[in-house]
Amino acid sequence: MTQDAVSQPYGRMLVPMRFLIRLVVNAAAVFLAANLVPGIAVSSFGVALLAGLILGLVNAVIKPVLFVLTLPFTIVTLGLFIFIVNAICLALVAWLVPGFTISGFWSALVGAIVISLVSWLLHALLSEPDRR
């Protein structure tokens, strides 16, 4: 029996755990952005968890559509327009989640950058060594 055959059932059981880890990482990133960026406020960590969940859904469903629609701008700006798309997605999350507020565009832009950096760093630290 190979190692893959032995670890296969455990791999399927880890899928919900990976989802929960991503949710907590997103929530931590949102909470940290609220503490670092003036103009972003989260009323509690529970609201940050909900914002992390909604942010994950927005990034999975709406962000690819926005990316395709804004592709000419992204090409002309050499990729910098992606930051604007991230800010729009974050502002949408703030609009959808009560208790999570963003006071303006610049706060959303800086917050999106902070959330992206924190999420990237935490995912890199928490990912399995064979998945890096």
N, C-alpha and C positions, 0 to 999 in steps of 0.2 A: 504494500500500500504506500503510495507516495505521500509526501508532505502536503500537497495540494488537496488530496482526497481527505486527509485527516482534518485540515483546517477549514474545509468548505462549509460545514454546518455552522461553525463559529463565525465565519465571515458574514453569513446571512444574519446572524443574531447581532452583529456589531453595527448593522446599518441603522437601527434606531438610536444606538449610542452615538454614532457619528453625527446624526441629525441633531441630537441634544447638545453635543459639543459645539457644533456650528451655531446653534441657537444661543448658547451661553456666550460664545465668543462674540457674536454680533451684538448681544445685549451689553456685554462689557465694553465693546467699542463705542456703542451709543452712549453709555453712561459716562465713559471717559471723555468723549467729545463734549457732552453737556457740562462737564466740570472744567474743561480746558478752553472752550470756545465761548466768548461772550455772545449772547444772543440765542443760545441753544439751552433749553431747560427741559428736564425730565423730573416729574413729580415723585417718582419712586423707582426702585429697581424692577418692580413688577411691570411698570409702564415701559421700562427699558427692555424687558423680556418680550413684551408684546411688540414694541417697535422693532426689535431684532427679528422677530418672526415675520412681521409685515415687510420689513426691508428685504429679507431673504426671498419672499414671494415676489415683491416688486422687481428685484434683481433677476429673478428667474423668468418672469413673464413679460413685464413691461420694458425693462431695460434693453433686451435684444431688439424689440420693435423700434424703440427710440434710436438705438444705434444704427439700424438700417436706414431709418428716415433721415438721420443727420449725417450719414456717411460722407456726402460731399463736403460739409463743413469740417468734419474730422480730418479729411484728407488735406484740405486747404490749410488748416491750422496745424498740420503735422501731428495730429493726435490730441492736441490740447483741448479740443471741444468735448472730449470724453469727460473731462472734469465738470463741464456744464451739465452734461447728461446725468452724471452722478449727483450733482446738486439738485437737479429737477426731481430725481427719484427720491432723494432724502426729503425734499420739501413735500412731495406727495405723501410720504410716510407720516410726516408731521401733521399733514392735513387729515389723515385717516385715523391717527391714534390720539385719543384725548389724553391730555397730560404731557404730551411731547410737543413742544413749541419751538419754532424757529422764527426769529424776528425779521430776517431779511435775506436777500440773495447772498451777500458776502458771508454771512454766518453759515448759510447752507453750503456754500462752496468750501469754506475752510473746514466745516464739520464733515463734509463728504471726504475731503482729503485725510483728515484725522481718522475717520472710521475706516477708510481703505487701508491706511498704514497700520493701524492697530490690528485690524482683522488679518492682514497679511502676516504680520509678525506673530500673532498668537497661533494662527494656523500652521505656520512654519515650526513653531516650538512644540505644538501639540500633535502634529501629524506623526503617523507611524514611520519608522526609519525607511521601510521599503517603499513607501508612497511618496517620499520627498523627491 
